[in-house]
Amino acid sequence: MICVSLQNKNSSQLQDLLLDKCPFTFAEIRLDRCNLNENEVEDVIAGSNIPLIATCRMTGTDRPEGSLKKSESLLLAAITSGATYVDLELEAPASISKRISRVAHTSDVEMIRSYHDFQGTPDFETLKEIALKCKSYGADIIKIVTTANTPRDVETVSKLYDCFPKGTLVAFCMGEHGRQSRIDCLRLGAPFTYACLNEKEAAAPGQMPYQEMFDKIFGGHIFRIRSKRIFPLPASKSFAQRSIIAASLAKGKSNLSGLLIGSDIESAMSVAIQLGAEIKDEPRSLEIKGVAARCASKTISELSTGESGLLTRIMIPVLSAINKVPVTIFGVKTLLNRPLSGAKNIMASFGVLLKDEAEHPGAKPEDCYVPLSVNGTLTPGKADVSGKNGSQLISGLLMALPLCKEDSKLFVRNPKSIPYIFITLDVMKKFGVNVDCEMEGGDEFLETRDWGLCTKLTFRIKGGQSYSAANLRMESDWSAAANILVAGSVFGSAGVNNMDMGSLQADLSILDILQEAGAHVFEMSDEGALQTDIYACQAPLRAFEVNTENCPDLFPIVSILAAFCEGQSRIGGVSRLVTKESNRAAAVSEMLKQMNVDAHIEDDELVVNGIPLARRALEGRLLKGGKYSSHSDHRMVMALKVAGLGADSPIEIDDTACVTKSFPGFDILFDELLEKY
């Protein structure tokens, strides 16, 4: 990654440079060479949309009296205003170093401890000792810069990379002999290097202009995206599908706004119509007149759920509650080969028999497939079921059991995808149906309330309830937003709008993942606004660990993020991916292998050994282009489109039409993000 050093600028000039149209996505502000006071430092840094290094040299014979105190105050202002890094030279007074380090680490600002030699290059052992001293003085990143009087000096400095983990050392040489070392350091493992705006504004001898360095590293490939345009994201289909079904069961007219209709939402609309609801389709909204569903009030013999696994699993218990005749559920495309694991046993607990309508050689006894016959009436009562196969059938039971005449109690052991269950409860509450829930777990769960540590859910469900009409605005989809935000984090800068930061959507965790990976993520919203715009910008990326058990839709795009992060990332939750639109774990593993990404599945984790974008370009290890299969999985299409920005030739996807399942118009939107050079 390239950091542009900015100096000899006033506050107004810096703010202009750091606005949307600047060509770079990472900058260093030399506070000792810019005429700024503390308030101006705060304005510049707080107003920047890119990650910044705040640097203020405290040593040198030309430093005026009182400058140490001013330098400290400027650095502290930069830290508290949101700088990403603060650079403090090794020779800074100990008292100041301690104060700066304490405030930086309290504020989650990374420390760069730097050493410069403007005369020459010490011997290797001396440099190594200096680097270790930087580390012991609190450096998150060690910076060693010397003057190369001969090519051998460059070799001496470069040897330091053998002594420290990749991503923790920036070491190169000044002067003409060291000019190329500013690029080569990225190949050796530096998380970033430094360039200047132009030759006239070089901060040190041999510093290269940004555009020249960019061209030498990336060789004419298109890697940059920069966009602040407002794009219409689809609504969360997790909320939208549940809301459409609830509205169709309700008495009266409901209005659902903020919708961008994809095929899964179309399937939910179709199910509502098959139930007898009336739908008025307006631009980005639906008016739904429900059927006022009651227990055993319908006589539906057939119902199609399209390609939606969620609708299928929800409608099995809902139909068995409101229907008084056997019903056959049909589906299309990938749904026909996706097992409804555990559904037979769970529904049998409530007196409902499920039977396959077609042969499936090799199927497990506990699995069933559509077409599927549903026989029997949902019987309220107590049941203890396993949640190991996912949350969708549990959600269906929660939506159906309140319609029964008697109360029920449902115990769910080893629950998975818990956030989606709470989305169901939230939607139900908005339509006038309430269910009490208790979560249980060990001591760590009690302390953290982390959904991933919950071992049991208990639901107390009052019978005799009915759904009432509601007017709702749908949340934007965090699953779709994740692809745009990862693209910005790796390849430039990109944003999404109208996002709910208090959402129950599990894929909101993409923000935590990006921040752990080192991406620069920030919000922009009006004071008091319920929704906000989120932007992600390039920064030095590092390995991360995440369990996607509760957010399986993130798995494909997070695997692409990991491919560009320095070090070994671990992405858990592989076992939850087998019955998605594709065997998503196998599909992602196959995709990464074809791209020449070092990755493998180890137990329940995908292990990815990542390489930053610049090093991939310098080493000729960009992702391999060519023909790829999406496996008719919309999440795979979006991940492949993002991966294509870092490929050595175009990535051709066999089936992109399936992306309309959740994000109609994605191809057009994504192409508009690109800034061509």
Order of alpha helices (4+ residues) and beta strands (2+ residues): beta-alpha-beta-alpha-beta-alpha-beta-alpha-beta-alpha-beta-alpha-beta-alpha-beta-alpha-beta-alpha-beta-alpha-beta-beta-beta-alpha-beta-alpha-beta-beta-beta-alpha-beta-alpha-beta-alpha-beta-beta-alpha-beta-alpha-beta-beta-beta-alpha-beta-alpha-beta-beta-alpha-beta-alpha-beta-alpha
